[in-house]
Amino acid sequence: MTSRANGIAENLARVPVRRMGAAQDDAEGRDQVAVEEPLEIRLTFSRDGESHTQSLSITMRTPGDDVELATGFLLTEGIISSAEQIIQVDALEQNIITLTLRDDVIVDIASAQRNFYMTSSCGVCGKASLESLKLNSAFDLSTSGFRIGGDHLLGLPAAMTARQVAYGATGGVHAAATFDAGGVLFDLHEDIGRHNAVDKLVGAALKAGYVPLLDKGLLVSGRASFEIMQKAMMAGLPLVVAVGAPSSLAIDVAWEFGMTLAGFARDGRFNIYAGPKRII
């Protein structure tokens, strides 16, 4: 976490609090909470030989790893397919980041904005969602040989909690982590938005040259929604483990694209909803 001038980490803030209850005796003090601020993602691209810059999305996020968040977002929303398609990243203004694409990258900005709005607001039907993923995905996850033992999977939630610094301080942020076949966490990112945590994770992997992540699994601290499965698929992650429940469309995505989905991974148990072959 990067520190601010006042000594408070940029993703944490101290606020006044009055603690109520018999054991706390109406005590006044200060508490740490997760910072929530908007991030505008702008895209500079070429069309008909001319350069255009347009706002693509505004997301409420926890500051930190903004470049990873923005690059991961472009990949998981199907706008880019590789890190090399981004030639420049500018963060000259607070809470605004601009990514410049190569001239040969074709961007349908209207379609990108419409698709993001529809999936974010749960306004797109399941059939259209699955067809869209078929068109955008660059990876065939059904061929991935990634597997993990059930005993290793059981240890993942505790390992994630132990590394959640911001959650330990605030109790108010989500986490997303990648893990290997031995149940060892590979990388972890936190954010007040669970989709943002996944995008930060994917963006970091993209910058490091690890995408597609065909030999890794994704662990999320909340539920498994369609959007989480979409982002996992676009990054080449064949297995998703959620601490919470899956949605029906998340399960549909898993079966449709040869993925494995497990939910309720906590308290020494988990449920397998799709692709059981990857869990030994």
Contacts in CASP RR format, 6 or more apart in sequence:
PFRMAT RR
TARGET T0000
AUTHOR 0000-0000-0000
METHOD contacts of the structure
MODEL  1
MTSRANGIAENLARVPVRRMGAAQDDAEGRDQVAVEEPLEIRLTFSRDGE
SHTQSLSITMRTPGDDVELATGFLLTEGIISSAEQIIQVDALEQNIITLT
LRDDVIVDIASAQRNFYMTSSCGVCGKASLESLKLNSAFDLSTSGFRIGG
DHLLGLPAAMTARQVAYGATGGVHAAATFDAGGVLFDLHEDIGRHNAVDK
LVGAALKAGYVPLLDKGLLVSGRASFEIMQKAMMAGLPLVVAVGAPSSLA
IDVAWEFGMTLAGFARDGRFNIYAGPKRII
1 9 0 8 1.000
1 10 0 8 1.000
1 11 0 8 1.000
1 12 0 8 1.000
1 64 0 8 1.000
1 165 0 8 1.000
1 166 0 8 1.000
2 9 0 8 1.000
2 10 0 8 1.000
2 64 0 8 1.000
3 9 0 8 1.000
3 10 0 8 1.000
4 10 0 8 1.000
8 14 0 8 1.000
10 35 0 8 1.000
10 63 0 8 1.000
10 64 0 8 1.000
11 34 0 8 1.000
11 35 0 8 1.000
11 62 0 8 1.000
11 63 0 8 1.000
11 64 0 8 1.000
11 166 0 8 1.000
11 173 0 8 1.000
11 190 0 8 1.000
12 32 0 8 1.000
12 33 0 8 1.000
12 34 0 8 1.000
12 35 0 8 1.000
12 166 0 8 1.000
12 169 0 8 1.000
12 170 0 8 1.000
13 32 0 8 1.000
13 33 0 8 1.000
13 34 0 8 1.000
13 35 0 8 1.000
14 30 0 8 1.000
14 31 0 8 1.000
14 32 0 8 1.000
14 33 0 8 1.000
15 30 0 8 1.000
15 31 0 8 1.000
15 32 0 8 1.000
15 33 0 8 1.000
16 28 0 8 1.000
16 29 0 8 1.000
16 30 0 8 1.000
16 31 0 8 1.000
17 28 0 8 1.000
17 29 0 8 1.000
17 30 0 8 1.000
17 31 0 8 1.000
18 26 0 8 1.000
18 27 0 8 1.000
18 28 0 8 1.000
18 29 0 8 1.000
19 26 0 8 1.000
19 27 0 8 1.000
19 28 0 8 1.000
19 29 0 8 1.000
20 26 0 8 1.000
32 169 0 8 1.000
32 170 0 8 1.000
33 170 0 8 1.000
33 172 0 8 1.000
34 62 0 8 1.000
34 166 0 8 1.000
34 170 0 8 1.000
34 171 0 8 1.000
34 172 0 8 1.000
34 173 0 8 1.000
34 192 0 8 1.000
35 62 0 8 1.000
35 63 0 8 1.000
35 192 0 8 1.000
36 60 0 8 1.000
36 61 0 8 1.000
36 62 0 8 1.000
36 192 0 8 1.000
37 60 0 8 1.000
37 61 0 8 1.000
37 62 0 8 1.000
37 63 0 8 1.000
37 95 0 8 1.000
38 58 0 8 1.000
38 59 0 8 1.000
38 60 0 8 1.000
38 61 0 8 1.000
38 95 0 8 1.000
39 58 0 8 1.000
39 59 0 8 1.000
39 60 0 8 1.000
39 61 0 8 1.000
39 63 0 8 1.000
39 66 0 8 1.000
39 69 0 8 1.000
39 70 0 8 1.000
39 95 0 8 1.000
39 96 0 8 1.000
39 97 0 8 1.000
40 55 0 8 1.000
40 57 0 8 1.000
40 58 0 8 1.000
40 95 0 8 1.000
40 96 0 8 1.000
40 97 0 8 1.000
41 55 0 8 1.000
41 56 0 8 1.000
41 57 0 8 1.000
41 58 0 8 1.000
41 59 0 8 1.000
41 70 0 8 1.000
41 73 0 8 1.000
41 74 0 8 1.000
41 97 0 8 1.000
41 99 0 8 1.000
42 53 0 8 1.000
42 54 0 8 1.000
42 55 0 8 1.000
42 56 0 8 1.000
42 96 0 8 1.000
42 97 0 8 1.000
42 98 0 8 1.000
42 99 0 8 1.000
43 53 0 8 1.000
43 54 0 8 1.000
43 55 0 8 1.000
43 56 0 8 1.000
43 74 0 8 1.000
43 79 0 8 1.000
43 98 0 8 1.000
43 99 0 8 1.000
43 101 0 8 1.000
43 107 0 8 1.000
43 109 0 8 1.000
44 51 0 8 1.000
44 52 0 8 1.000
44 53 0 8 1.000
44 88 0 8 1.000
44 98 0 8 1.000
44 99 0 8 1.000
44 100 0 8 1.000
44 101 0 8 1.000
45 51 0 8 1.000
45 52 0 8 1.000
45 54 0 8 1.000
45 100 0 8 1.000
45 101 0 8 1.000
45 105 0 8 1.000
45 107 0 8 1.000
45 109 0 8 1.000
46 52 0 8 1.000
46 101 0 8 1.000
46 103 0 8 1.000
46 105 0 8 1.000
47 107 0 8 1.000
49 103 0 8 1.000
52 109 0 8 1.000
53 98 0 8 1.000
54 109 0 8 1.000
56 79 0 8 1.000
56 109 0 8 1.000
56 112 0 8 1.000
56 113 0 8 1.000
56 116 0 8 1.000
57 73 0 8 1.000
57 113 0 8 1.000
57 116 0 8 1.000
59 69 0 8 1.000
59 73 0 8 1.000
59 195 0 8 1.000
59 196 0 8 1.000
60 192 0 8 1.000
60 193 0 8 1.000
61 69 0 8 1.000
61 191 0 8 1.000
61 192 0 8 1.000
61 193 0 8 1.000
61 196 0 8 1.000
62 166 0 8 1.000
62 173 0 8 1.000
62 190 0 8 1.000
62 191 0 8 1.000
62 192 0 8 1.000
62 193 0 8 1.000
62 196 0 8 1.000
63 95 0 8 1.000
65 189 0 8 1.000
65 200 0 8 1.000
65 204 0 8 1.000
66 91 0 8 1.000
66 97 0 8 1.000
67 89 0 8 1.000
67 91 0 8 1.000
67 97 0 8 1.000
67 207 0 8 1.000
68 189 0 8 1.000
68 199 0 8 1.000
68 200 0 8 1.000
68 201 0 8 1.000
68 202 0 8 1.000
68 203 0 8 1.000
68 204 0 8 1.000
68 207 0 8 1.000
69 191 0 8 1.000
69 196 0 8 1.000
69 199 0 8 1.000
69 200 0 8 1.000
69 203 0 8 1.000
70 89 0 8 1.000
70 97 0 8 1.000
70 99 0 8 1.000
70 199 0 8 1.000
71 80 0 8 1.000
71 83 0 8 1.000
71 86 0 8 1.000
71 89 0 8 1.000
71 99 0 8 1.000
71 203 0 8 1.000
71 206 0 8 1.000
71 207 0 8 1.000
72 199 0 8 1.000
72 200 0 8 1.000
72 202 0 8 1.000
72 203 0 8 1.000
72 206 0 8 1.000
72 235 0 8 1.000
73 199 0 8 1.000
74 80 0 8 1.000
74 86 0 8 1.000
74 99 0 8 1.000
75 81 0 8 1.000
75 202 0 8 1.000
75 203 0 8 1.000
75 206 0 8 1.000
75 211 0 8 1.000
75 234 0 8 1.000
75 235 0 8 1.000
76 198 0 8 1.000
76 199 0 8 1.000
76 202 0 8 1.000
76 230 0 8 1.000
76 231 0 8 1.000
76 234 0 8 1.000
76 235 0 8 1.000
77 112 0 8 1.000
77 115 0 8 1.000
77 116 0 8 1.000
77 234 0 8 1.000
78 112 0 8 1.000
78 136 0 8 1.000
78 234 0 8 1.000
79 107 0 8 1.000
79 112 0 8 1.000
80 86 0 8 1.000
80 101 0 8 1.000
80 105 0 8 1.000
81 138 0 8 1.000
82 206 0 8 1.000
82 211 0 8 1.000
83 206 0 8 1.000
83 207 0 8 1.000
83 209 0 8 1.000
83 211 0 8 1.000
84 102 0 8 1.000
85 101 0 8 1.000
85 102 0 8 1.000
85 105 0 8 1.000
86 99 0 8 1.000
86 100 0 8 1.000
86 101 0 8 1.000
86 102 0 8 1.000
87 100 0 8 1.000
87 101 0 8 1.000
87 102 0 8 1.000
88 99 0 8 1.000
88 100 0 8 1.000
89 97 0 8 1.000
89 98 0 8 1.000
89 99 0 8 1.000
89 100 0 8 1.000
90 97 0 8 1.000
90 98 0 8 1.000
90 99 0 8 1.000
90 100 0 8 1.000
91 97 0 8 1.000
91 98 0 8 1.000
92 98 0 8 1.000
101 107 0 8 1.000
115 124 0 8 1.000
115 132 0 8 1.000
118 124 0 8 1.000
119 129 0 8 1.000
119 226 0 8 1.000
119 227 0 8 1.000
119 230 0 8 1.000
120 227 0 8 1.000
124 132 0 8 1.000
126 226 0 8 1.000
126 249 0 8 1.000
126 252 0 8 1.000
129 226 0 8 1.000
129 230 0 8 1.000
129 249 0 8 1.000
129 253 0 8 1.000
130 252 0 8 1.000
130 253 0 8 1.000
130 256 0 8 1.000
133 230 0 8 1.000
133 233 0 8 1.000
133 234 0 8 1.000
133 253 0 8 1.000
133 256 0 8 1.000
133 257 0 8 1.000
136 234 0 8 1.000
137 233 0 8 1.000
137 234 0 8 1.000
137 257 0 8 1.000
138 212 0 8 1.000
138 234 0 8 1.000
139 212 0 8 1.000
139 214 0 8 1.000
139 233 0 8 1.000
139 234 0 8 1.000
139 236 0 8 1.000
141 214 0 8 1.000
141 233 0 8 1.000
141 236 0 8 1.000
141 237 0 8 1.000
141 238 0 8 1.000
141 257 0 8 1.000
141 258 0 8 1.000
141 259 0 8 1.000
142 257 0 8 1.000
142 258 0 8 1.000
144 214 0 8 1.000
144 215 0 8 1.000
144 236 0 8 1.000
144 238 0 8 1.000
145 214 0 8 1.000
145 238 0 8 1.000
145 278 0 8 1.000
146 181 0 8 1.000
146 214 0 8 1.000
146 215 0 8 1.000
146 216 0 8 1.000
146 217 0 8 1.000
146 238 0 8 1.000
146 239 0 8 1.000
146 278 0 8 1.000
147 181 0 8 1.000
147 277 0 8 1.000
147 278 0 8 1.000
147 279 0 8 1.000
147 280 0 8 1.000
148 179 0 8 1.000
148 181 0 8 1.000
148 182 0 8 1.000
148 183 0 8 1.000
148 217 0 8 1.000
148 239 0 8 1.000
148 278 0 8 1.000
148 279 0 8 1.000
148 280 0 8 1.000
149 181 0 8 1.000
149 182 0 8 1.000
149 279 0 8 1.000
149 280 0 8 1.000
150 270 0 8 1.000
150 279 0 8 1.000
150 280 0 8 1.000
152 181 0 8 1.000
152 182 0 8 1.000
152 183 0 8 1.000
153 183 0 8 1.000
153 241 0 8 1.000
153 262 0 8 1.000
153 265 0 8 1.000
153 270 0 8 1.000
153 279 0 8 1.000
154 265 0 8 1.000
154 268 0 8 1.000
154 269 0 8 1.000
154 270 0 8 1.000
155 183 0 8 1.000
156 177 0 8 1.000
156 179 0 8 1.000
156 183 0 8 1.000
156 185 0 8 1.000
156 219 0 8 1.000
156 241 0 8 1.000
156 265 0 8 1.000
157 219 0 8 1.000
157 243 0 8 1.000
157 265 0 8 1.000
157 266 0 8 1.000
159 179 0 8 1.000
159 183 0 8 1.000
159 184 0 8 1.000
159 185 0 8 1.000
160 175 0 8 1.000
160 177 0 8 1.000
160 185 0 8 1.000
160 188 0 8 1.000
160 219 0 8 1.000
160 221 0 8 1.000
161 167 0 8 1.000
163 175 0 8 1.000
163 177 0 8 1.000
163 185 0 8 1.000
163 188 0 8 1.000
164 173 0 8 1.000
164 175 0 8 1.000
164 188 0 8 1.000
164 190 0 8 1.000
164 221 0 8 1.000
165 190 0 8 1.000
166 172 0 8 1.000
166 173 0 8 1.000
166 190 0 8 1.000
167 173 0 8 1.000
167 174 0 8 1.000
167 175 0 8 1.000
167 190 0 8 1.000
167 221 0 8 1.000
172 192 0 8 1.000
173 190 0 8 1.000
173 191 0 8 1.000
173 192 0 8 1.000
173 193 0 8 1.000
173 197 0 8 1.000
174 190 0 8 1.000
174 191 0 8 1.000
174 192 0 8 1.000
174 193 0 8 1.000
174 194 0 8 1.000
174 197 0 8 1.000
174 220 0 8 1.000
174 221 0 8 1.000
174 222 0 8 1.000
175 188 0 8 1.000
175 189 0 8 1.000
175 190 0 8 1.000
175 197 0 8 1.000
175 219 0 8 1.000
175 220 0 8 1.000
175 221 0 8 1.000
176 188 0 8 1.000
176 189 0 8 1.000
176 194 0 8 1.000
176 197 0 8 1.000
176 198 0 8 1.000
176 200 0 8 1.000
176 201 0 8 1.000
176 218 0 8 1.000
176 219 0 8 1.000
176 220 0 8 1.000
176 221 0 8 1.000
177 185 0 8 1.000
177 186 0 8 1.000
177 187 0 8 1.000
177 188 0 8 1.000
177 189 0 8 1.000
177 201 0 8 1.000
177 218 0 8 1.000
177 219 0 8 1.000
178 185 0 8 1.000
178 186 0 8 1.000
178 187 0 8 1.000
178 188 0 8 1.000
178 201 0 8 1.000
178 205 0 8 1.000
178 213 0 8 1.000
178 216 0 8 1.000
178 217 0 8 1.000
178 218 0 8 1.000
178 219 0 8 1.000
178 237 0 8 1.000
179 185 0 8 1.000
179 186 0 8 1.000
179 216 0 8 1.000
179 217 0 8 1.000
179 219 0 8 1.000
180 186 0 8 1.000
180 215 0 8 1.000
180 216 0 8 1.000
180 217 0 8 1.000
181 215 0 8 1.000
185 219 0 8 1.000
186 216 0 8 1.000
187 201 0 8 1.000
187 204 0 8 1.000
187 205 0 8 1.000
188 201 0 8 1.000
189 197 0 8 1.000
189 200 0 8 1.000
189 201 0 8 1.000
189 204 0 8 1.000
190 197 0 8 1.000
191 197 0 8 1.000
191 200 0 8 1.000
194 220 0 8 1.000
194 221 0 8 1.000
194 222 0 8 1.000
194 228 0 8 1.000
195 227 0 8 1.000
195 228 0 8 1.000
195 231 0 8 1.000
197 220 0 8 1.000
197 221 0 8 1.000
198 218 0 8 1.000
198 220 0 8 1.000
198 228 0 8 1.000
198 231 0 8 1.000
198 232 0 8 1.000
199 231 0 8 1.000
201 218 0 8 1.000
202 211 0 8 1.000
202 231 0 8 1.000
202 234 0 8 1.000
202 235 0 8 1.000
205 211 0 8 1.000
205 213 0 8 1.000
205 235 0 8 1.000
206 235 0 8 1.000
210 216 0 8 1.000
211 235 0 8 1.000
211 236 0 8 1.000
212 235 0 8 1.000
212 236 0 8 1.000
213 235 0 8 1.000
213 236 0 8 1.000
213 237 0 8 1.000
214 236 0 8 1.000
214 237 0 8 1.000
214 238 0 8 1.000
216 237 0 8 1.000
217 232 0 8 1.000
217 237 0 8 1.000
217 238 0 8 1.000
217 239 0 8 1.000
217 240 0 8 1.000
217 241 0 8 1.000
218 228 0 8 1.000
218 232 0 8 1.000
218 235 0 8 1.000
218 237 0 8 1.000
218 239 0 8 1.000
218 240 0 8 1.000
218 241 0 8 1.000
219 240 0 8 1.000
219 241 0 8 1.000
219 242 0 8 1.000
219 243 0 8 1.000
219 265 0 8 1.000
220 228 0 8 1.000
220 240 0 8 1.000
220 241 0 8 1.000
220 242 0 8 1.000
220 243 0 8 1.000
221 243 0 8 1.000
222 242 0 8 1.000
222 243 0 8 1.000
222 244 0 8 1.000
223 242 0 8 1.000
223 244 0 8 1.000
223 245 0 8 1.000
223 246 0 8 1.000
223 247 0 8 1.000
224 240 0 8 1.000
224 242 0 8 1.000
224 244 0 8 1.000
224 245 0 8 1.000
224 246 0 8 1.000
224 247 0 8 1.000
224 250 0 8 1.000
224 261 0 8 1.000
224 263 0 8 1.000
225 246 0 8 1.000
225 247 0 8 1.000
225 249 0 8 1.000
225 250 0 8 1.000
226 247 0 8 1.000
226 249 0 8 1.000
226 250 0 8 1.000
226 253 0 8 1.000
228 240 0 8 1.000
228 242 0 8 1.000
228 250 0 8 1.000
229 240 0 8 1.000
229 249 0 8 1.000
229 250 0 8 1.000
229 253 0 8 1.000
229 254 0 8 1.000
229 259 0 8 1.000
229 261 0 8 1.000
230 253 0 8 1.000
232 240 0 8 1.000
232 259 0 8 1.000
233 253 0 8 1.000
233 257 0 8 1.000
233 259 0 8 1.000
238 258 0 8 1.000
238 259 0 8 1.000
238 260 0 8 1.000
238 278 0 8 1.000
239 259 0 8 1.000
239 260 0 8 1.000
239 261 0 8 1.000
239 262 0 8 1.000
239 278 0 8 1.000
239 279 0 8 1.000
240 250 0 8 1.000
240 254 0 8 1.000
240 259 0 8 1.000
240 260 0 8 1.000
240 261 0 8 1.000
240 262 0 8 1.000
241 262 0 8 1.000
241 263 0 8 1.000
241 265 0 8 1.000
241 270 0 8 1.000
242 261 0 8 1.000
242 262 0 8 1.000
242 263 0 8 1.000
242 264 0 8 1.000
242 265 0 8 1.000
243 263 0 8 1.000
243 264 0 8 1.000
243 265 0 8 1.000
243 266 0 8 1.000
244 263 0 8 1.000
244 264 0 8 1.000
244 265 0 8 1.000
244 266 0 8 1.000
245 263 0 8 1.000
245 264 0 8 1.000
246 261 0 8 1.000
246 263 0 8 1.000
246 273 0 8 1.000
250 261 0 8 1.000
250 273 0 8 1.000
251 261 0 8 1.000
251 273 0 8 1.000
251 274 0 8 1.000
253 259 0 8 1.000
254 260 0 8 1.000
254 261 0 8 1.000
254 273 0 8 1.000
254 274 0 8 1.000
254 275 0 8 1.000
255 274 0 8 1.000
255 275 0 8 1.000
258 274 0 8 1.000
258 275 0 8 1.000
259 274 0 8 1.000
259 275 0 8 1.000
260 272 0 8 1.000
260 274 0 8 1.000
260 275 0 8 1.000
260 276 0 8 1.000
260 277 0 8 1.000
260 278 0 8 1.000
260 279 0 8 1.000
261 272 0 8 1.000
261 273 0 8 1.000
261 274 0 8 1.000
261 275 0 8 1.000
262 270 0 8 1.000
262 271 0 8 1.000
262 272 0 8 1.000
262 273 0 8 1.000
262 279 0 8 1.000
263 270 0 8 1.000
263 271 0 8 1.000
263 272 0 8 1.000
263 273 0 8 1.000
264 270 0 8 1.000
264 271 0 8 1.000
272 279 0 8 1.000
END
